[in-house]
Amino acid sequence: MSDLHATAPFQLLDDSDRRVATGELSPGRAVSAVDAELDSALDPEIVPRRPTFCEMTLAVIAPPASAYRLAVADREPVELTSAGDGQWIASLP
């Protein structure tokens, strides 16, 4: 969707839906959406381009919370999953 791009505004919400951080999405990088073994098996006649997704990292300082949600542009917030070491991840549809 056109609202997911570098510089799109985001809000980080805590477990009480309080806004604890704001910012802009950083530039991302293309990551292969298929394993290397499958990638080599793709027929360029059928799949002319390698399927990818965009991966980006956001560094924010926020008070501790048991859960966070990320809202980008005018989209509904999505739950973040703890990856340990104070890092959280999400997949945006």
GUNU-667333 format. One record per residue (C-alpha): residue number from 1; x, y, z. Coordinates in pm, whole numbers, plus 32768, in hexadecimal, padded with zeros to 4 digits. Each point is the difference from the previous one (the first is absolute). Layout:
// GUNU-667333
ATOM   k east north   up
ATOM NUM    X     Y    Z
...
// end
This chain:
// GUNU-667333
ATOM   k east north   up
ATOM   1 8000  8000 8000
ATOM   2 8074  815F 7FBB
ATOM   3 7FF9  8068 816F
ATOM   4 811D  7F11 805A
ATOM   5 813A  80B7 7F98
ATOM   6 8133  80A4 8095
ATOM   7 7F9A  813A 80C0
ATOM   8 7E9A  7F85 803E
ATOM   9 7F9B  806A 8161
ATOM  10 7FE0  7EFB 8111
ATOM  11 7F8F  7FF4 8169
ATOM  12 8067  7F02 8107
ATOM  13 7EEA  7FB3 80F9
ATOM  14 802C  7F50 814E
ATOM  15 7F20  7EF9 80A0
ATOM  16 7F0F  8115 8071
ATOM  17 7FF2  8094 7EA0
ATOM  18 80C9  8131 806E
ATOM  19 80E0  8094 7EF6
ATOM  20 8163  7FCC 8080
ATOM  21 80C7  8055 7EC6
ATOM  22 7FD4  8096 7EA6
ATOM  23 80DC  8018 7ED1
ATOM  24 8025  7FB1 7E91
ATOM  25 8042  7EB2 7F5D
ATOM  26 8168  7FD0 7F9C
ATOM  27 8071  7F8A 7EA9
ATOM  28 7FDE  7E88 7FE6
ATOM  29 80B7  7EEE 7F47
ATOM  30 7F78  7EF3 7F1C
ATOM  31 8012  7EA2 8096
ATOM  32 7FBB  7EC3 7F3B
ATOM  33 7EAD  7F72 805C
ATOM  34 8069  7E9C 7FA9
ATOM  35 8116  7F20 807E
ATOM  36 813D  7FF2 7F2D
ATOM  37 7FB3  7E97 7F9A
ATOM  38 7EAA  8063 7F7F
ATOM  39 8085  813E 7F64
ATOM  40 80E6  7F3C 7F19
ATOM  41 7ED8  7F28 7F96
ATOM  42 7F2A  8127 7F8F
ATOM  43 7FBD  7FF6 7E8B
ATOM  44 8048  815E 7F74
ATOM  45 7EF6  7FC2 7EF6
ATOM  46 7EF7  7FD9 810F
ATOM  47 8092  80DD 8112
ATOM  48 80C8  810F 7F4C
ATOM  49 805F  80B2 8142
ATOM  50 806D  7F7B 8150
ATOM  51 7EEE  8030 8106
ATOM  52 807A  80EB 8113
ATOM  53 7F83  80BC 812D
ATOM  54 8081  8142 8099
ATOM  55 80B4  7FEA 814E
ATOM  56 803E  813A 80CB
ATOM  57 8084  804C 8159
ATOM  58 7F73  810F 80E2
ATOM  59 80C5  8071 8130
ATOM  60 7F26  80A1 810A
ATOM  61 8023  8049 8171
ATOM  62 7EC3  7FA2 80B9
ATOM  63 7FA2  7FB7 8167
ATOM  64 7FEB  7E8E 805A
ATOM  65 7EB1  7F5A 7FB2
ATOM  66 7F7F  7E9E 7FEC
ATOM  67 7F88  8037 7E9B
ATOM  68 801C  80FB 7EE6
ATOM  69 7F3F  804A 7EC1
ATOM  70 807C  80B5 7ECB
ATOM  71 7F21  80E8 7F35
ATOM  72 8081  8075 7EAD
ATOM  73 7F5B  8121 7F49
ATOM  74 7E85  7FD1 801C
ATOM  75 8010  7E85 8026
ATOM  76 7F75  7F45 812A
ATOM  77 8110  7FAF 8101
ATOM  78 809F  7EA5 7FF0
ATOM  79 8083  7F3A 8128
ATOM  80 8177  7FE9 802C
ATOM  81 809D  7EB8 8071
ATOM  82 8124  7FFD 80F1
ATOM  83 8140  7F80 7F5F
ATOM  84 80C1  801B 8149
ATOM  85 8113  80F4 8064
ATOM  86 7F09  8121 7FF4
ATOM  87 7FB5  7FC8 7E8F
ATOM  88 7EA4  7FDE 7F6F
ATOM  89 7F8E  7F93 7EA5
ATOM  90 7EC7  8020 7F2B
ATOM  91 7F88  7FA7 7EA6
ATOM  92 7F37  810D 7F54
ATOM  93 7F03  7F84 7F02
// end
